[in-house]
Amino acid sequence: MNVLRFSDVIQSGFCLNKRVFIRADLNVPQDASGRITEDTRIRASLPCIRMALDAGAAVMVTSHLGRPAEGGFKPGDSLAPVAERLSELLGRPVSLVSSWVDGVPVEPGQLVLLENCRLNAGEKSNDEALSRKLAALCDVFVHDAFGTAHRAEATTHGIAQFAPIACAGPLLAAEIDAINSALAQPERPLVAIVGGSKVSSKLTILQSLASKVDQLIVGGGIANTFMLAAGLNIGKSLAEPGLVEEARAVIEAMKARGAEVPIPTDVVCAKSFAADAVATVKQAGDVEDDDLILDIGPDTAARLAAQLKSAGTIVWNGPVGVFEFEAFSKGTEGIARAIAESSAFSIAGGGDTLAAIAQYGIEKDVGYISTGGGAFLEVLEGKTLPAFEILQQHAETSAF
């Protein structure tokens, strides 16, 4: 993917005394009193900000926070806690600027945080007039918020249309590189793991991956629907019987390419959905009508782990069981450990996936952990993200 990178602009010396506008993802969780409870996204934004400051630029940073109403303001919508945390992490004052669309007072070497961008009328609709105003604020626009890359909004898309220079920041560039490694130019075998409760929510992802991957491992409620498609009884397990034909079509599409959707040969069942429910390992053909399948069994987990350890590339989105319950966590843990031990390049994304990675402490053993939930899913669906598309167009037409 050909996009201009902020590192290239920095190396050219262009940013000295220039105005740089960074769209970051500072949408951090807060408690009831407004205190930030987890600051990973703020920390992840620091390299881009430091690059701009070190290059002698006048630096403006903005982000959304929560889901505010455009044109209105409530104290809980404010980026003030983020400005305070940025100041602590950078060891320098960070001013928060409100009502900034028509002009921002910022000097070279200075950093200002622009109030919640989704408060601006026209932000979410990618209004052209607003986008042109934003572009007029800067000499260089830097998109460094992959979590918003699937949205065509004024600060993620429109500004890039009209800014003199539009480029990808280090976080966004890293996502592009990881996606290319995993999907555009993968080492084979390419194995994808897609877990979750419903086939319907990930049907387009499954259909897209069926044309690309060598093995498609399904887990959770999705696996139950595929077990139905394979003619197995799943008892009262979560599934979507109405999508059995679609699941069967994915299986046949994979088979036609000499690829595979491994169907569980054993499962972990319970009679109720509860953390203290009695877990029973059963062969897939022995599931009773009142059973709930809540995890893959040890034989299935071992077989899938062996396949993952011999993979060339692994894409992981979603657990394969109810890993939040200890008795039904072994399948997901086995998958996680196998990915950690594999020499394959691995890319993982999605909230539950990141929670599993943290739970099993394998962060350093995953090749790339994507921070963008919705954006990551849309990439797996084969969609071109608006942010990628506009940056690519800008790179093709820019004289930089």
C-alpha positions as CSV (number, residue, x, y, z in Angstrom):
1,M,0.0,0.0,0.0
2,N,1.6,3.2,-1.2
3,V,1.0,6.0,1.4
4,L,3.3,8.9,2.4
5,R,4.6,8.3,5.9
6,F,5.3,10.9,8.5
7,S,8.8,9.6,9.0
8,D,9.5,10.5,5.3
9,V,8.2,14.0,5.8
10,I,10.3,14.4,9.0
11,Q,13.4,13.1,7.2
12,S,13.0,15.7,4.5
13,G,13.2,18.5,7.0
14,F,9.9,19.9,5.8
15,C,8.3,20.1,9.3
16,L,10.6,22.8,10.7
17,N,8.4,25.8,11.7
18,K,5.4,24.1,10.0
19,R,2.0,23.5,11.5
20,V,1.4,19.8,12.0
21,F,-2.1,18.4,12.8
22,I,-2.2,14.9,14.3
23,R,-5.4,12.9,14.5
24,A,-4.7,10.5,17.4
25,D,-6.8,8.0,19.2
26,L,-7.0,9.2,22.8
27,N,-10.4,7.6,23.5
28,V,-9.4,6.2,26.9
29,P,-11.7,4.7,29.6
30,Q,-12.5,6.8,32.6
31,D,-14.2,6.2,36.0
32,A,-17.3,8.0,37.2
33,S,-15.3,10.9,38.5
34,G,-13.5,11.4,35.1
35,R,-10.2,9.8,36.1
36,I,-8.4,7.9,33.4
37,T,-8.3,4.2,34.3
38,E,-6.1,2.9,31.5
39,D,-3.8,5.1,29.3
40,T,-2.4,2.7,26.7
41,R,-3.8,4.8,23.8
42,I,-2.3,7.9,25.2
43,R,1.1,6.3,25.6
44,A,0.8,4.8,22.1
45,S,0.3,8.4,20.7
46,L,3.6,9.7,22.2
47,P,6.1,8.6,19.4
48,C,4.2,10.6,16.7
49,I,3.9,13.7,18.9
50,R,7.6,13.5,19.9
51,M,8.6,13.1,16.2
52,A,6.7,16.3,15.4
53,L,8.1,18.3,18.3
54,D,11.6,17.1,17.7
55,A,11.3,18.3,14.1
56,G,10.5,21.8,15.2
57,A,6.9,21.8,14.3
58,A,4.0,23.7,15.8
59,V,1.9,20.7,16.9
60,M,-1.8,20.3,17.2
61,V,-3.4,17.0,18.4
62,T,-7.0,16.0,18.5
63,S,-9.1,13.0,19.2
64,H,-12.6,11.9,19.9
65,L,-13.6,10.8,23.4
66,G,-16.8,8.8,23.9
67,R,-20.0,9.6,21.9
68,P,-20.7,13.3,22.4
69,A,-23.6,15.1,20.7
70,E,-22.3,17.4,17.9
71,G,-22.6,21.0,18.7
72,G,-23.1,20.4,22.4
73,F,-20.8,20.1,25.3
74,K,-20.9,18.3,28.6
75,P,-18.0,18.2,31.1
76,G,-17.7,14.4,30.6
77,D,-16.9,15.0,26.9
78,S,-13.8,17.0,27.5
79,L,-10.3,15.9,26.8
80,A,-9.0,17.8,29.8
81,P,-8.0,14.6,31.7
82,V,-6.1,13.6,28.5
83,A,-4.3,16.9,28.4
84,E,-3.3,16.5,32.0
85,R,-2.0,12.9,31.4
86,L,-0.1,14.0,28.2
87,S,1.5,16.7,30.2
88,E,2.7,14.2,32.8
89,L,4.0,11.7,30.2
90,L,5.8,14.3,28.1
91,G,7.1,16.4,31.0
92,R,5.8,19.6,29.5
93,P,2.7,21.8,29.6
94,V,-0.1,20.8,27.2
95,S,-2.8,23.4,26.7
96,L,-6.3,22.4,25.9
97,V,-7.9,24.5,23.2
98,S,-11.7,24.7,22.7
99,S,-13.6,26.3,19.8
100,W,-10.5,25.7,17.6
101,V,-12.0,25.2,14.1
102,D,-11.5,28.8,13.0
103,G,-7.9,29.1,14.2
104,V,-5.4,27.7,16.6
105,P,-2.7,29.8,18.4
106,V,0.3,27.5,18.4
107,E,4.0,28.3,17.8
108,P,6.9,26.0,16.6
109,G,8.0,23.8,19.5
110,Q,4.7,24.1,21.2
111,L,2.0,21.4,21.6
112,V,-1.7,22.0,22.1
113,L,-4.5,19.5,22.4
114,L,-7.7,20.4,20.5
115,E,-10.9,19.7,22.3
116,N,-13.0,16.6,21.4
117,C,-13.3,16.7,17.6
118,R,-16.7,15.0,17.6
119,L,-18.2,18.1,19.3
120,N,-17.8,19.9,16.0
121,A,-20.9,20.0,13.8
122,G,-20.2,18.1,10.6
123,E,-17.4,15.9,12.0
124,K,-19.2,12.5,11.7
125,S,-20.8,13.4,8.3
126,N,-17.4,14.4,6.9
127,D,-18.8,17.8,6.0
128,E,-16.7,19.4,3.3
129,A,-16.9,23.0,4.7
130,L,-15.6,21.7,8.0
131,S,-12.9,19.6,6.4
132,R,-11.6,22.6,4.4
133,K,-11.4,24.6,7.6
134,L,-9.5,21.9,9.3
135,A,-7.1,21.5,6.4
136,A,-6.5,25.3,6.5
137,L,-5.1,24.9,10.1
138,C,-2.1,22.9,9.0
139,D,0.8,22.4,6.6
140,V,0.9,18.6,7.4
141,F,-1.9,16.3,8.4
142,V,-0.9,13.1,10.2
143,H,-3.4,10.3,10.6
144,D,-2.2,8.1,13.5
145,A,-5.5,6.6,14.8
146,F,-6.1,3.2,13.2
147,G,-9.1,2.6,15.4
148,T,-10.9,5.4,13.4
149,A,-9.6,4.4,10.0
150,H,-12.8,2.7,8.9
151,R,-14.8,5.9,9.4
152,A,-14.9,8.7,6.8
153,E,-15.1,11.7,9.2
154,A,-13.8,15.2,8.9
155,T,-10.7,14.6,11.0
156,T,-10.0,11.2,9.6
157,H,-10.8,11.6,5.9
158,G,-12.0,15.1,4.9
159,I,-9.0,16.9,6.2
160,A,-6.7,14.6,4.2
161,Q,-8.5,15.6,1.0
162,F,-7.6,19.2,1.4
163,A,-4.4,19.4,3.5
164,P,-1.2,20.3,1.6
165,I,0.4,17.1,2.9
166,A,-1.4,14.1,4.3
167,C,0.5,11.1,5.7
168,A,0.4,8.1,8.0
169,G,1.8,8.4,11.5
170,P,3.9,5.6,13.0
171,L,1.0,3.7,14.5
172,L,-1.1,3.8,11.3
173,A,2.0,2.9,9.3
174,A,2.7,-0.1,11.6
175,E,-0.9,-1.3,11.1
176,I,-0.5,-1.0,7.3
177,D,2.7,-3.0,7.4
178,A,1.2,-5.7,9.6
179,I,-1.9,-6.0,7.5
180,N,0.2,-6.3,4.3
181,S,2.3,-9.0,6.0
182,A,-0.7,-11.0,7.1
183,L,-3.1,-10.7,4.2
184,A,-1.4,-9.2,1.1
185,Q,1.9,-11.0,1.2
186,P,1.6,-13.8,3.8
187,E,4.0,-16.6,4.4
188,R,2.1,-19.9,4.0
189,P,0.4,-21.7,5.4
190,L,-2.0,-18.8,6.3
191,V,-4.2,-19.7,9.2
192,A,-7.1,-17.6,10.4
193,I,-8.9,-18.0,13.7
194,V,-12.4,-16.4,13.9
195,G,-14.3,-16.7,17.1
196,G,-17.4,-15.1,18.5
197,S,-21.0,-15.8,19.2
198,K,-22.7,-15.3,15.9
199,V,-21.9,-16.3,12.3
200,S,-24.2,-13.4,11.2
201,S,-21.8,-10.8,12.7
202,K,-18.8,-12.2,10.9
203,L,-20.3,-13.9,7.8
204,T,-18.6,-11.5,5.4
205,I,-15.3,-12.0,7.2
206,L,-15.6,-15.8,6.9
207,Q,-16.6,-15.6,3.2
208,S,-13.6,-13.2,2.5
209,L,-11.1,-15.4,4.4
210,A,-12.4,-18.5,2.7
211,S,-10.8,-17.3,-0.6
212,K,-7.5,-16.5,1.0
213,V,-6.5,-18.8,3.9
214,D,-5.2,-22.4,4.1
215,Q,-7.1,-23.1,7.3
216,L,-10.0,-21.3,8.9
217,I,-10.4,-22.2,12.5
218,V,-13.8,-21.2,13.9
219,G,-14.7,-20.9,17.6
220,G,-17.4,-20.1,20.0
221,G,-21.0,-19.9,18.8
222,I,-19.7,-19.7,15.3
223,A,-18.1,-23.1,15.6
224,N,-21.5,-24.5,16.8
225,T,-23.2,-23.3,13.6
226,F,-20.4,-25.0,11.6
227,M,-20.9,-28.2,13.6
228,L,-24.6,-28.1,12.7
229,A,-23.5,-27.7,9.1
230,A,-21.4,-30.8,9.4
231,G,-24.4,-32.8,10.7
232,L,-23.5,-32.8,14.4
233,N,-25.9,-32.4,17.3
234,I,-25.1,-29.3,19.4
235,G,-27.8,-29.7,22.0
236,K,-29.0,-26.3,23.3
237,S,-25.8,-24.5,22.4
238,L,-25.8,-21.0,21.0
239,A,-26.0,-21.2,17.2
240,E,-27.7,-19.8,14.2
241,P,-29.6,-22.7,12.4
242,G,-30.8,-20.2,9.7
243,L,-27.2,-19.8,8.6
244,V,-26.2,-23.4,8.3
245,E,-26.3,-23.2,4.5
246,E,-23.9,-20.2,4.5
247,A,-21.6,-22.1,6.9
248,R,-21.7,-25.1,4.6
249,A,-20.9,-22.9,1.6
250,V,-17.8,-21.6,3.4
251,I,-16.7,-25.2,4.2
252,E,-17.2,-26.2,0.5
253,A,-15.4,-23.1,-0.8
254,M,-12.4,-24.0,1.4
255,K,-12.5,-27.6,0.3
256,A,-12.6,-26.7,-3.3
257,R,-9.2,-24.9,-2.8
258,G,-7.7,-27.8,-0.9
259,A,-8.1,-25.9,2.3
260,E,-10.0,-26.8,5.5
261,V,-12.4,-25.6,8.2
262,P,-11.4,-28.0,11.1
263,I,-14.6,-29.1,12.8
264,P,-14.2,-29.9,16.6
265,T,-13.8,-33.6,17.3
266,D,-14.4,-33.1,21.0
267,V,-16.0,-30.3,23.1
268,V,-16.4,-29.2,26.7
269,C,-20.1,-29.1,27.7
270,A,-22.2,-28.0,30.6
271,K,-25.9,-28.1,31.5
272,S,-26.0,-24.4,32.3
273,F,-24.1,-21.2,31.3
274,A,-22.4,-20.4,34.6
275,A,-18.9,-20.0,35.9
276,D,-19.5,-22.8,38.4
277,A,-21.2,-25.2,36.0
278,V,-19.7,-28.7,35.8
279,A,-17.6,-29.1,32.7
280,T,-17.7,-32.4,30.9
281,V,-15.4,-33.3,27.9
282,K,-17.4,-35.2,25.2
283,Q,-16.7,-36.5,21.7
284,A,-18.5,-34.2,19.2
285,G,-20.8,-37.0,18.3
286,D,-21.9,-37.6,21.9
287,V,-23.4,-34.2,22.7
288,E,-26.8,-34.6,24.3
289,D,-29.9,-32.5,23.7
290,D,-29.6,-30.6,27.0
291,D,-25.9,-29.8,26.6
292,L,-24.3,-26.4,26.1
293,I,-21.0,-26.5,24.2
294,L,-18.8,-23.8,25.9
295,D,-15.3,-24.7,24.7
296,I,-13.4,-27.0,22.3
297,G,-12.1,-30.2,23.8
298,P,-8.4,-31.1,24.6
299,D,-8.0,-33.3,21.5
300,T,-9.3,-30.5,19.2
301,A,-7.1,-27.9,21.0
302,A,-4.0,-30.1,20.6
303,R,-4.7,-30.7,16.9
304,L,-5.3,-27.0,16.2
305,A,-2.2,-26.0,18.3
306,A,0.0,-28.3,16.1
307,Q,-1.4,-26.6,13.0
308,L,-0.7,-23.2,14.4
309,K,2.8,-24.0,15.4
310,S,3.6,-25.0,11.7
311,A,1.9,-22.0,10.2
312,G,3.6,-19.3,8.3
313,T,1.1,-16.5,9.1
314,I,-1.7,-16.4,11.7
315,V,-4.6,-14.0,11.9
316,W,-6.5,-14.1,15.2
317,N,-9.9,-12.5,15.9
318,G,-12.0,-14.0,18.7
319,P,-11.7,-16.7,21.4
320,V,-12.8,-20.3,20.8
321,G,-14.7,-20.7,24.1
322,V,-16.0,-18.9,27.1
323,F,-12.6,-18.1,28.4
324,E,-13.9,-15.8,31.1
325,F,-15.0,-19.0,32.9
326,E,-12.0,-21.0,34.2
327,A,-13.6,-24.4,33.4
328,F,-14.1,-23.4,29.8
329,S,-10.9,-21.4,29.1
330,K,-8.5,-24.2,28.2
331,G,-9.3,-24.1,24.5
332,T,-8.6,-20.4,24.1
333,E,-5.5,-20.7,26.3
334,G,-4.2,-23.6,24.1
335,I,-4.7,-21.5,21.0
336,A,-3.0,-18.5,22.6
337,R,0.0,-20.5,23.8
338,A,0.4,-22.1,20.4
339,I,0.4,-18.7,18.7
340,A,3.0,-17.5,21.2
341,E,5.2,-20.6,20.5
342,S,4.8,-20.5,16.7
343,S,7.5,-19.0,14.5
344,A,4.7,-17.6,12.3
345,F,4.1,-13.9,11.9
346,S,0.9,-13.3,13.9
347,I,-1.6,-10.4,13.9
348,A,-4.4,-10.2,16.5
349,G,-7.3,-7.8,16.9
350,G,-10.6,-7.4,18.6
351,G,-11.5,-6.6,22.2
352,D,-12.0,-10.2,23.4
353,T,-8.8,-11.3,21.6
354,L,-6.8,-8.6,23.3
355,A,-8.4,-9.5,26.7
356,A,-7.3,-13.2,26.1
357,I,-3.8,-12.1,25.1
358,A,-3.5,-10.0,28.3
359,Q,-5.0,-12.9,30.4
360,Y,-2.3,-15.3,29.3
361,G,0.5,-12.8,29.2
362,I,1.6,-13.4,25.6
363,E,1.7,-9.8,24.5
364,K,5.4,-10.0,23.6
365,D,4.9,-13.2,21.7
366,V,2.3,-11.9,19.2
367,G,3.8,-10.4,16.1
368,Y,1.4,-7.4,16.0
369,I,-1.5,-6.5,18.2
370,S,-4.0,-4.3,16.3
371,T,-5.6,-1.5,18.4
372,G,-8.5,-1.0,16.0
373,G,-11.5,-3.2,16.7
374,G,-14.0,-2.2,14.0
375,A,-11.2,-1.2,11.6
376,F,-9.5,-4.6,12.0
377,L,-12.7,-6.4,11.3
378,E,-13.3,-4.4,8.2
379,V,-9.8,-5.2,6.9
380,L,-10.6,-8.9,7.5
381,E,-13.8,-8.5,5.5
382,G,-11.6,-7.3,2.6
383,K,-12.8,-3.7,2.7
384,T,-10.7,-0.8,1.8
385,L,-10.7,1.6,4.8
386,P,-11.5,5.2,4.0
387,A,-8.4,6.5,5.7
388,F,-6.1,4.2,3.8
389,E,-7.9,5.1,0.5
390,I,-7.6,8.8,0.9
391,L,-4.0,8.7,2.0
392,Q,-3.2,6.5,-1.0
393,Q,-4.9,8.9,-3.3
394,H,-3.0,11.8,-1.7
395,A,0.3,10.0,-2.2
396,E,-0.4,9.4,-5.9
397,T,-1.2,13.1,-6.5
398,S,1.1,14.9,-4.0
399,A,4.1,16.6,-5.3
400,F,6.0,16.0,-2.0
